[in-house]
Amino acid sequence: MSAIVGLDVGGAHLKLARLSPAGRLEAARIAPCPLWRGLDELERAFASIEGEIPPGASFAVTMTGELVDLWPDRQTGVAAISDALGALVGRDRLVFYAGATGFVPAGEEAAHWSAIASANWRATAAAAAVGGETGLLIDIGSTTSDLIPFASGEVLARGSDDAGRMAADELVYLGIARTPVMALAARMPFGGGWISPMAEFFATTADVFRLTGDLPDGADLHPAADGGAKTTEASARRLLRMVGADLDAQTEAQAHALAAWLAEAALRRLCDAAALTISRPDAGRAPT
């Protein structure tokens, strides 16, 4: 048997996991891939991690990149990504994860495009469910969070696509790095009043969690909102801009306080989604 390389083609990142022929995880890598700029970004991202791919490896692919506004619809995106990967590694080495259908070989992805589109969450949940236990998968990424119940070896998601999963709060567009701060709360406490944040892309959750000290290394691979430095000082300046303030000796402490409040707001949003999911009668015994 050859090594197996798992590729997750997202709209913002390309992720790789390499398994040995015996099934042991040997490597995991992530590379920025702003796919909305063009398919050449996928080629660049692939080139940056290509050194982890041994000769003769087989590829198992998931994707969410079909959602980016490079294409008019998701079906076109699935086809474009699969064609691009085929050109990079050879179509005979590719299989695509198609949700409950399982893996389908290249050449059949057109018939299964709707099941392939944004199905990576189900692959993770299915792996978590293998042991037969009851639980709630919570996968928080740079852009989105997945909350998927499972029990008795089955994935118990109500939604099967992004629209359905968002309606069920199984997909929450909130992540630790790329979410615009204006999406976290309709108003924010600052300077003794409630201020509606500016509807501008001035700061992201990377700035919030950098200020709270919670941002993991390697979680922020894209440029900051202003293209500036990724330091606590620069993050404070960007965050204060959201409420119309400048960074100085007095507002520096206020920036940290605001970041702490926004971090709690983000956590509350995810806790609400988790509470909704585990309250469902069909979700099995609520995890403790």
C-alpha positions in Angstrom: 0.0 0.0 0.0 1.1 3.6 -0.6 1.0 6.5 1.8 -2.3 8.3 2.0 -2.4 12.1 1.9 -5.5 13.9 3.1 -6.1 17.3 1.6 -8.7 19.8 2.8 -9.1 22.6 0.3 -10.6 25.5 2.2 -11.4 29.0 1.0 -8.6 30.4 3.2 -6.3 27.5 3.9 -5.0 24.3 2.4 -4.5 21.5 5.0 -2.5 18.3 4.7 -2.4 15.2 6.8 -0.1 12.3 5.7 -0.7 8.7 6.8 1.8 5.9 6.5 0.8 2.7 4.7 0.2 1.3 8.1 -2.3 4.1 8.9 0.0 6.1 11.3 -0.2 9.9 11.2 3.2 11.1 10.0 2.7 14.8 9.2 0.1 17.6 9.4 0.6 21.0 7.6 -1.4 24.1 6.9 -0.8 26.8 4.3 -2.6 30.0 3.6 -4.8 29.7 0.4 -6.9 32.8 -0.3 -8.8 31.0 -3.0 -11.1 33.9 -3.7 -8.2 35.5 -5.5 -7.8 32.7 -8.1 -6.9 29.1 -8.5 -3.2 30.0 -8.7 -3.4 30.5 -4.9 -4.2 26.7 -4.6 -1.2 26.0 -6.8 1.0 28.2 -4.6 -0.3 26.6 -1.4 0.2 23.1 -2.7 3.8 23.9 -3.7 4.5 25.1 -0.2 3.5 21.7 1.3 4.5 19.4 -1.6 7.6 18.4 0.2 5.5 16.4 2.7 4.1 14.2 -0.1 6.0 11.0 -0.9 6.1 9.5 -4.4 3.2 7.4 -5.3 0.9 8.7 -2.5 -2.8 8.5 -2.9 -5.0 11.5 -2.1 -8.3 11.8 -0.2 -9.9 15.2 -0.6 -12.4 17.3 1.3 -13.2 20.9 0.5 -15.0 24.0 1.5 -13.3 26.3 -1.1 -16.2 25.8 -3.5 -18.0 28.5 -1.5 -15.7 31.4 -2.4 -17.0 34.0 -4.7 -14.5 33.0 -7.4 -17.3 30.9 -8.9 -21.0 31.6 -9.6 -22.2 28.5 -7.6 -20.9 25.6 -5.5 -21.2 23.1 -8.3 -18.9 25.1 -10.5 -16.5 25.4 -7.5 -16.4 21.7 -6.8 -15.6 21.0 -10.5 -12.9 23.7 -10.7 -11.1 22.5 -7.5 -11.3 18.8 -8.5 -9.9 19.7 -12.0 -7.1 21.8 -10.5 -6.1 18.9 -8.1 -6.2 16.5 -10.9 -3.8 18.6 -12.9 -1.5 18.9 -9.8 -1.3 15.2 -8.8 -3.1 13.2 -11.4 -6.8 12.2 -11.4 -6.1 8.5 -11.0 -4.6 9.2 -7.5 -7.7 11.2 -6.2 -10.8 10.2 -4.2 -13.3 12.8 -2.9 -15.2 12.5 0.4 -18.9 12.7 -0.4 -20.5 12.6 3.1 -22.7 9.6 3.8 -21.9 8.2 0.4 -18.2 7.8 1.4 -15.3 8.3 -0.9 -15.9 8.5 -4.7 -13.1 8.4 -7.3 -12.2 11.2 -9.6 -14.6 11.1 -12.6 -17.6 10.6 -10.4 -17.4 13.9 -8.5 -19.8 15.7 -10.9 -22.5 13.2 -9.9 -21.9 13.8 -6.2 -21.0 17.5 -6.1 -23.6 18.4 -3.6 -22.4 15.8 -1.2 -18.8 16.7 -1.7 -19.3 20.4 -1.2 -18.3 21.5 2.3 -18.4 17.9 3.7 -15.2 18.0 5.8 -17.2 18.5 9.0 -18.9 15.2 8.5 -15.6 13.4 7.9 -14.4 14.6 11.3 -17.7 13.8 13.1 -17.8 10.3 11.5 -14.3 9.7 12.9 -15.4 10.9 16.3 -18.4 8.5 16.2 -16.4 5.4 15.4 -16.1 4.4 19.1 -19.9 4.2 19.6 -19.9 6.8 22.3 -22.3 9.8 22.6 -20.8 13.3 22.3 -20.7 16.7 20.7 -17.9 17.5 18.3 -16.8 21.1 18.6 -14.3 22.1 15.9 -13.3 25.8 16.1 -11.3 27.0 13.1 -9.9 30.3 11.9 -13.2 31.2 10.2 -16.0 28.9 11.3 -17.1 26.5 14.1 -18.8 23.1 13.7 -20.9 21.6 16.4 -22.0 18.1 15.5 -23.7 15.6 17.8 -23.0 11.9 17.4 -24.1 8.7 19.1 -24.0 4.9 18.6 -21.6 5.3 15.7 -23.8 7.7 13.8 -23.5 11.4 12.9 -26.7 13.1 14.1 -26.5 16.3 12.2 -29.8 17.8 11.1 -28.2 19.9 8.3 -26.5 18.3 5.3 -25.3 21.5 3.6 -24.1 24.9 4.8 -27.6 26.5 4.6 -29.2 23.7 6.6 -26.4 23.5 9.1 -26.4 27.3 9.7 -30.2 27.1 10.3 -29.6 24.3 12.9 -26.7 26.2 14.6 -24.4 23.3 13.7 -22.3 25.7 11.6 -21.5 29.0 13.2 -19.6 31.6 11.2 -17.3 32.5 14.1 -13.6 31.6 14.2 -10.5 32.5 16.2 -8.7 34.5 13.5 -10.6 35.7 10.5 -14.0 36.8 11.8 -14.6 40.6 11.5 -15.1 42.1 14.9 -18.2 43.9 13.8 -19.9 40.5 13.5 -19.4 39.6 17.2 -21.9 42.0 18.8 -24.4 44.6 17.8 -23.0 46.9 20.5 -19.9 46.9 22.8 -19.2 48.5 26.2 -16.6 51.2 25.9 -15.8 54.3 27.9 -18.9 54.0 30.0 -21.4 53.6 27.1 -22.7 51.1 24.6 -21.2 51.7 21.2 -22.3 50.1 18.0 -19.1 49.0 16.2 -18.2 50.6 13.0 -19.4 48.5 10.0 -15.8 48.4 8.6 -13.2 45.7 8.3 -10.9 47.3 10.9 -10.2 44.3 13.2 -10.7 40.6 13.4 -10.9 37.9 16.1 -7.2 37.4 15.7 -6.8 40.8 17.3 -9.2 40.0 20.1 -7.6 36.7 21.0 -4.1 38.1 20.6 -4.9 40.7 23.2 -6.4 38.1 25.6 -3.3 35.9 25.1 -5.4 33.0 23.7 -4.4 33.0 20.0 -2.4 29.8 19.3 0.8 30.0 17.3 0.2 29.4 13.6 -3.6 30.2 13.8 -3.3 33.6 12.0 -1.8 33.0 8.6 -3.4 35.8 6.7 -2.6 39.5 6.8 -4.2 41.7 9.5 -7.2 43.8 8.5 -4.9 46.8 7.9 -2.0 44.8 6.6 0.0 45.8 9.6 2.0 44.1 12.3 0.7 41.2 14.4 1.6 42.5 17.8 -0.5 43.3 20.8 0.0 47.0 20.2 -1.1 46.8 16.6 -4.1 44.6 17.6 -5.1 47.2 20.3 -4.9 50.0 17.7 -7.1 48.0 15.2 -9.6 47.1 17.9 -10.0 50.6 19.2 -10.6 51.8 15.7 -13.8 49.7 15.8 -15.2 52.0 18.5 -13.8 55.2 17.1 -10.9 55.6 19.5 -7.1 55.9 19.2 -4.5 54.0 21.0 -2.8 56.0 23.9 -1.8 55.4 27.5 -5.4 55.6 28.7 -7.1 53.5 26.0 -4.6 50.7 26.0 -6.2 49.2 29.1 -9.6 49.8 27.6 -8.6 47.9 24.5 -7.7 44.8 26.6 -10.9 45.1 28.5 -12.9 45.3 25.3 -11.0 42.3 23.9 -11.9 40.3 27.0 -15.6 41.2 26.7 -15.6 40.3 23.0 -13.9 37.0 23.7 -16.7 36.2 26.2 -19.3 37.3 23.6 -17.8 34.8 21.1 -17.8 32.1 23.7 -21.5 32.8 24.6 -22.4 32.5 20.9 -20.8 29.0 20.7 -22.2 28.0 24.1 -25.7 28.9 22.9 -25.2 26.8 19.8 -24.0 23.9 21.8 -26.9 24.2 24.3 -29.4 24.2 21.4 -27.9 21.1 19.8 -27.7 19.0 23.0 -31.3 20.0 23.9 -32.6 18.1 20.9 -34.3 14.8 21.6 -32.6 13.2 18.7 -29.1 14.2 19.8 -28.8 11.3 22.3 -27.7 11.7 25.9 -26.3 15.2 26.4 -22.5 15.2 26.9 -21.3 16.0 30.4 
